Amino acid sequence: MNIVEEFSRFANLYDRYNTIQSRVAERVVSMIDMAECNRVLDIGSGNGLIYKYMVTQDIKFNEFIALDFSKEMLKLHPTSKSIKKIYFDFNSREDFNILKKNGYDLVISSSALQWSRDLDMTLREISRLSNLFYFSIFTSATFKTLHRIGNIKSPIYSREEIEQIINRYYTASYEVIDYRLQFSNIYEMLRYIKRSGVSGGKRQLSYMEIKNIIKNYPLDYLEFEVVFIKATSK
Ligand SMILES: C[S@@+](CC[C@H](N)C(=O)[O-])C[C@H]1O[C@@H](n2cnc3c(N)ncnc32)[C@H](O)[C@@H]1O
């Protein structure tokens, strides 16, 4: 299954399985140091956690543009006169052409860009849209024990790779936060991995890998590593 199918298939379950993403989105919004911004762009907006936290934290805007490549996720995003929803793939250079260069006060993204196929291209294009980009991204240290036990290479970028690419286009500050999510048994944990979208459809576990993990996984929690980045275009 590809990534868009995986996110679309579980779109209506996202709220039940997004504990970590919700804490992460709240933190991204808390990084915003403006009480008002005219036009905000949210890349990989999903069903609207960033929008909801901005409203809760009383950050004012005239236009909120939600971008996502899952139509099902966009359907679940709040709708209002000030919200524009655009079907958009951050892996496609052509899709960036529909956006206005330097046209936004702030670009935001939370828990989405780890699925960029070419992070260099994606970040270069994003850096042309606005001077400010505040975002979170999961790193390859997410599920680190599970990957070690299963002898699996993480399908997402390491913290070092992310920082290296960011530094090409931005002056940035970084904060790394580790999260843990507790489970009462290993089957619940495996179900979470399948339904939360954190596996992103990039790589399904094989039967043998699952068997090995069930037998040997030593923790009753999953590990997540998230980098929070406040970036200003160079
Ligand atoms: C884990 S969700 C995060 C959603 C939201 N930002 C939040 O914090 O809850 C990741 C989102 O990124 C979207 N996504 C993944 N790859 C994408 C791509 N190539 N282009 C646009 N959106 C993408 C998915 O459809 C999904 O809605």
The ligand as a Tripos MOL2 file, in Angstrom:
@<TRIPOS>MOLECULE
LIG
   27    29     1     0     0
SMALL
NO_CHARGES

@<TRIPOS>ATOM
      1 C1          0.6840   12.1080   10.7560 C.3       1 LIG1
      2 S1         -0.3660   13.1160    9.7590 S.3       1 LIG1
      3 C2         -0.1830   14.7160   10.4950 C.3       1 LIG1
      4 C3         -1.3560   15.5970   10.2090 C.3       1 LIG1
      5 C4         -1.3710   16.9340   10.9310 C.3       1 LIG1
      6 N1         -0.3060   17.8160   10.4800 N.3       1 LIG1
      7 C5         -1.2780   16.7220   12.4390 C.2       1 LIG1
      8 O1         -0.3630   17.2640   13.0600 O.co2     1 LIG1
      9 O2         -2.1430   16.0020   12.9640 O.co2     1 LIG1
     10 C6          0.5640   13.2760    8.2650 C.3       1 LIG1
     11 C7         -0.2250   13.9670    7.1570 C.3       1 LIG1
     12 O3          0.6680   14.2090    6.0670 O.3       1 LIG1
     13 C8         -0.0090   13.9100    4.8650 C.3       1 LIG1
     14 N2          1.0050   13.5910    3.8440 N.ar      1 LIG1
     15 C9          1.8790   12.5450    3.8220 C.ar      1 LIG1
     16 N3          2.6280   12.5940    2.6980 N.ar      1 LIG1
     17 C10         2.2210   13.7140    2.0180 C.ar      1 LIG1
     18 C11         2.6160   14.3010    0.7770 C.ar      1 LIG1
     19 N4          3.5470   13.7350    0.0030 N.pl3     1 LIG1
     20 N5          2.0170   15.4650    0.3840 N.ar      1 LIG1
     21 C12         1.0360   16.0240    1.1500 C.ar      1 LIG1
     22 N6          0.5950   15.4980    2.3160 N.ar      1 LIG1
     23 C13         1.1890   14.3580    2.7500 C.ar      1 LIG1
     24 C14        -0.9220   12.7380    5.2090 C.3       1 LIG1
     25 O4         -2.0100   12.6040    4.3010 O.3       1 LIG1
     26 C15        -1.3780   13.1200    6.6180 C.3       1 LIG1
     27 O5         -2.5500   13.8830    6.6110 O.3       1 LIG1
@<TRIPOS>BOND
     1     1     2 1
     2     2     3 1
     3     2    10 1
     4     3     4 1
     5     4     5 1
     6     5     6 1
     7     5     7 1
     8     7     8 2
     9     7     9 1
    10    10    11 1
    11    11    12 1
    12    11    26 1
    13    12    13 1
    14    13    14 1
    15    13    24 1
    16    14    15 ar
    17    14    23 ar
    18    15    16 ar
    19    16    17 ar
    20    17    18 ar
    21    17    23 ar
    22    18    19 1
    23    18    20 ar
    24    20    21 ar
    25    21    22 ar
    26    22    23 ar
    27    24    25 1
    28    24    26 1
    29    26    27 1
@<TRIPOS>SUBSTRUCTURE
     1 LIG1         1 GROUP 0 **** ****
